Amino acid sequence: SVNIVAFGNERDGFSEDNQQPSLIWTYLGRSVLISQIDSSLSASHAGNPVFTEYQACVFGNIRLVVHDCPVWDIFDSDWYTSHSLIGGADIIVIKYSVNDKTSFQELKDSYVPMIKKALNRCSVPVILSAVGARKNGVPCTCPLCTSDRRSCVTTSEGVQLAKELGATYLELHSLNDFYIQKYFGGVLEYFMIQSLNQKSSEKMKKRKKMQKCHRVQPPQLEQPEKMPILKGEASHYNADLHNLLCCCQCADVAFYPEDLSTVVEAHKIILCSVSHLFMLLFEVKSPADIRDASIMRMAQSLFSVEVGATFPPGRRGIPPCVPPVRVVVKDSVFCSCLPDILHFIYSGAFHWERLEEDIKKKLKDPEKTEHVLEKVKCILKTPGKLNTAKDCRSHQIKRLYNTSLRLFFNTPVLADVIFKIQGATVPAHRAVLVARCEVMAAMFNGKYLEANSILVPVYGVSKDTFLSFLEYLYTDSCCPASILQAMSLLICAEMYQVMRLQHICELYIITQLQSMPSRELASTSLSIVSLLKKAKFHNSDCLSTWLLHFIATNYLIFSQKPEFQDLSVEERHFVEMHRWPSSLYLKQLADYRNYVHSQKCHCTVM
């Protein structure tokens, strides 16, 4: 069989033709060497497509498996799957559109280093395909123009990137028969033949080695049992924050029209993480920090802040000592669209097209729609930069929260709760905690002492571990420094029932142990049995099962360690049943050695 993995999107990011066939699908459909094509779509937890798998036959009866991954996010959201795809690939195809320089730059800066790192351990041919006919001529030299986003990727840039990857560079100006069958197909089929020849050669070497000696063969050592595979859980970061707006827990700001007829509740921490205008409005930053007259004028003309005003009844999750903020929206048209704008912000601020459609349907007036959208652009504006609709596209503001909320992590700015742990204090924000952690949501919104208290003590966790836990809640990422720290973080995640963080820690521990050489595993002071006990005690069933298999697979190492005696009777029975190498193999090996020794004792001359 031949496994091909394709990364990247060859479609023009600014084209509205989403029905354009992909490079891989076009090749499979047109090549005379391909038959019996079948495809299936793999989706993430949130329902977004991750990759399409094609299965076909090539050169008659050779099985061809192609994984087409058009979205580079797989390297960020699913590290395990992306590295597994590269590790099992015989050929890698990287595609990009020559008319989408932003995507090309993102590929070059962010993802090429990851691919090079993954390819360090294997020699896999790489094809770099530049797809499309360049549309623009000479790019605009005006310093205020943003047309550089639409400028084309030059041939020299593509060739330079191919040199960095050690790849074969192809330019496909059109997906017609010449470029697909003779040009792209010819190169791809050449590498297919090379891969098949290499596999055939390796198989012949193994066969000759087996047939070389006709004397009594040593016992064959079977491969150890496959370890249980842990699959990562998809992120629900944006969904958590969007649900925060829907349930209005811990809301500390209310927007009113000038006649005070309606109210829309929100959270200062979320608004400030998105907008410098809201930072100015809620005094997180001063005008001297902003240094943008358009943002200051918009804040003064659009909003009026009244601190300490009466808040809507039924306010949950905010202690009485934290003063609410009432904001009067001076623009009635903008105020009528405020719920849609907040949904746009809380959903991650990257569904700009959906926001345009919602406002158009509500206002049914092109001038008013443009008026509101311009104000939204100003709210999202970065100080000192021109703002256009292009800047609001998904790839410009994608993953907004997990970069901007980091600014408020472990800082007293806008903090409305302080954790006291090991004699130190850690400031935090109830809105983020309630959105990301169900246990904290119950703690701050139920009939508990913490619901009306600023200072909350934390027990049973170290300060460093708790800070790592909070960092995950704010940024949706964590980087443990060691296996022991990952286990401590796993225990904290189990305490607060954050299951995805628990799975991340499990995967980190497994990855670190798998990469540990046998010599280091034999000499390490790290107690694997102790990790097993902790994993069982804290309901980490996947990790505890994997650790038992790990001990059984490395039986000769762990059976010599004192900690091996700490295994329970059931655990010892499991390890003995699944040990590698098995007792039967060791007995056969001893018999073979005795046989070889007996043959050496007889003199063949006499």
Salt bridges, closest charged atoms under 4 A:
GLU10 OE1 - LYS95 NZ 3.21
ASP12 OD2 - LYS135 NZ 2.97
GLU53 OE1 - HIS67 NE2 3.16
ASP68 OD1 - LYS95 NZ 2.75
ASP73 OD1 - LYS398 NZ 3.54
ASP73 OD1 - ARG399 NH1 3.35
ASP76 OD2 - ARG399 NH2 3.80
ASP90 OD2 - LYS199 NZ 2.86
GLU106 OE2 - LYS398 NZ 3.92
GLU157 OE2 - LYS101 NZ 3.24
GLU171 OE2 - ARG134 NH2 3.00
GLU171 OE1 - HIS173 NE2 3.70
ASP177 OD1 - ARG30 NH1 3.10
GLU225 OE1 - HIS578 NE2 3.99
GLU233 OE2 - HIS236 NE2 3.49
GLU233 OE1 - HIS503 ND1 3.26
ASP240 OD2 - HIS236 ND1 3.01
ASP240 OD2 - ARG436 NH1 2.87
ASP292 OD2 - LYS381 NZ 3.27
GLU306 OE1 - ARG326 NH2 2.67
ASP331 OD2 - HIS371 NE2 2.65
ASP340 OD2 - LYS362 NZ 2.86
GLU353 OE2 - ARG393 NH1 3.00
GLU374 OE2 - LYS377 NZ 3.32
GLU471 OE2 - ARG406 NH1 3.11
ASP476 OD1 - ARG436 NH2 2.97
ASP476 OD1 - ARG500 NH1 3.05
GLU494 OE1 - HIS538 ND1 3.42
GLU571 OE1 - LYS533 NZ 3.13
GLU571 OE2 - LYS536 NZ 2.95
GLU576 OE1 - ARG579 NH1 3.84
ASP591 OD2 - LYS587 NZ 3.45
